[in-house]
Every structure is written in C-alpha cells, then in structure tokens.
Amino acid sequence: MFSCYGNLSCGKEDIRVVKDEDDLIRELSRIVEDKANIAIQKDELFKIGLSGGSLTKFLSIGLPKIETDWSKWRIFFCDERVVPTECADSTYGMYKSALIGTVPITEDQFIKIDPNLTAEEAARDYIQKLSVFFPPDSLPRFHMLLLGMGPDGHTCSLFPGHRLLEETSVWVAPITDSPKPPASRITLTFPVVNNAECIVFAMAGSAKAVMVKRILKVKEQLPAGRVNPTNGKLVWLLDDEAARLIKDIVP
Ligand SMILES: O=C(O)[C@H](O)[C@@H](O)[C@H](O)[C@H](O)COP(=O)(O)O
C-alpha cells in the first residue's frame, strides 16, 4: 500500500525503477489511486495537479483502470499553455479528450485556465481559482502533484536560468518566453510545488537518462532537482531506460 501520509518526511527522494513504460503506467496509476482514496477518506476531496507532455499519455492509459470516487476529484494543472482548449498544445485539452467520457468526471472538475486571457491575466485568474480550494492565508497544499522533466531539466514551466526559479511568494506565474513551445504559459512556482503532500516525477525512455543522472546522482541544481517537498513525499518513478545511468544509487 503506497501512502504519502505514513512517511511525510522531507528526507531523500524515493527512487523507484520499473521495467518499462507499461509497468511505469501501472505503478503510477497505483500510486495515484492509493493517494486519491486516502485523501478522499481524510479530506472529502482529492486535489491533484497534473503536468503535460508524456504524462498525459501515461495517465490517459492508466487512470481509466483505477478504482476511485471520481466525483471527489478536483484536477488542477502544474502548468498550462495559454492556447485554446481545442489546440493540440492544450494540456487540459489532452486530458479532456482522454478522460471525459472515459471516466465519470465532468469538465467543471478540472480547474483550468482561461485561455482567452493574456498569460499575466491567466496567472492572476488561476490564483483566484486556487483560492476557492485553498485558504488564502497560506500556500496551497496539493494532495499530489505529478511532474515530468524536460531534456534541459525543467519541470512544470520552470526552466533553467529563468527568473521564475527565484519566485518566493506568487503562487502561479506567467511565462511568455518558454524555451519549450508554446512560449506563453502559466506555472505553479516552487513555493507551491514544494508545499505538496506528495510529488511524483514519472518518466520513461533512454532520452531521460543523462538528465536523471545529473539531477539524482550529480545533484545539479536544475529545476527538477529543486523539487524537494518541505513536508511531503517525493517519488521518482523511472523505467529501466530512464534509470540506466543511476543503477548504482538505486536502493
Ligand atoms: O506542459 C508541459 O510542457 C509540461 O508540464 C512539462 O513540464 C513537461 O512535463 C516536460 O516538458 C516533460 O515533457 P515530456 O514528458 O513530454 O518529456
């Protein structure tokens, strides 16, 4: 039984290596299912933040197989591209087409951006939307955030060398110069990311291996390496190929 509650420590990350992408999707879905059902039992709602990229594929395959009370889910976005929902680049658009109609969840359970706004306006608007679900006098504390990592070590839309990495108070920030297209996005900032109860990086494939080594073994302070929950659980879920250069440090 995977529990983020049992060991809410800010100790070392928990690195889990599975054989391949299929196993990764199964294990990721199991982790999410466990956390969701614990959160629902404890807090009535399950507040999860999703990322885009290959995570949308993993979850589109894995989530329809889990057993949970979908009506208690509220799905947020760790980052989002400021593009129309019907655009292929929209992360919400990807999850909408994959999950609505497949699992018993409705559009209003997704807490999404208003893509008709500028990035600056959308970030401010998203903070207001978060305030409905989290008390305004403290940082939002998500039950779970699911993150990916780009080839440059970025996560969410927090990119190496970007001034947003130093943001210490704003919950959600705009970015209009994302090196990963599309350029216009909003992103959770590190204070909110690191306030989560449970953070899971999930990645597969040999293209991730070098960066995984740089972050988990060399400990380079790239954005994904700066994800370190202050009072929560951090899991790196990797397939064999993504973990091929850190086999000597995996417990
Ligand atoms: O919307 C996005 O672009 C993501 O949130 C971004 O942070 C993604 O997780 C990484 O770029 C990894 O993407 P891949 O998993 O596709 O490599």
The ligand as a Tripos MOL2 file, in Angstrom:
@<TRIPOS>MOLECULE
LIG
   17    16     1     0     0
SMALL
NO_CHARGES

@<TRIPOS>ATOM
      1 O1          3.2760   21.0910  -20.3720 O.co2     1 LIG1
      2 C1          4.4810   20.8190  -20.3300 C.2       1 LIG1
      3 O2          5.2670   21.0370  -21.2290 O.co2     1 LIG1
      4 C2          4.9230   20.1130  -19.0930 C.3       1 LIG1
      5 O3          4.2550   20.3280  -17.9800 O.3       1 LIG1
      6 C3          6.3900   19.9840  -18.9830 C.3       1 LIG1
      7 O4          6.9410   20.3500  -17.7480 O.3       1 LIG1
      8 C4          6.6630   18.5160  -19.2380 C.3       1 LIG1
      9 O5          6.2830   17.7610  -18.1000 O.3       1 LIG1
     10 C5          8.1210   18.3190  -19.5280 C.3       1 LIG1
     11 O6          8.4580   19.1490  -20.6270 O.3       1 LIG1
     12 C6          8.4030   16.8610  -19.8750 C.3       1 LIG1
     13 O7          7.7340   16.5580  -21.0620 O.3       1 LIG1
     14 P1          7.8760   15.0620  -21.6580 P.3       1 LIG1
     15 O8          7.4080   14.1670  -20.5740 O.co2     1 LIG1
     16 O9          6.9730   15.0570  -22.8630 O.co2     1 LIG1
     17 O10         9.3270   14.8840  -21.9770 O.co2     1 LIG1
@<TRIPOS>BOND
     1     1     2 2
     2     2     3 1
     3     2     4 1
     4     4     5 1
     5     4     6 1
     6     6     7 1
     7     6     8 1
     8     8     9 1
     9     8    10 1
    10    10    11 1
    11    10    12 1
    12    12    13 1
    13    13    14 1
    14    14    15 2
    15    14    16 1
    16    14    17 1
@<TRIPOS>SUBSTRUCTURE
     1 LIG1         1 GROUP 0 **** ****
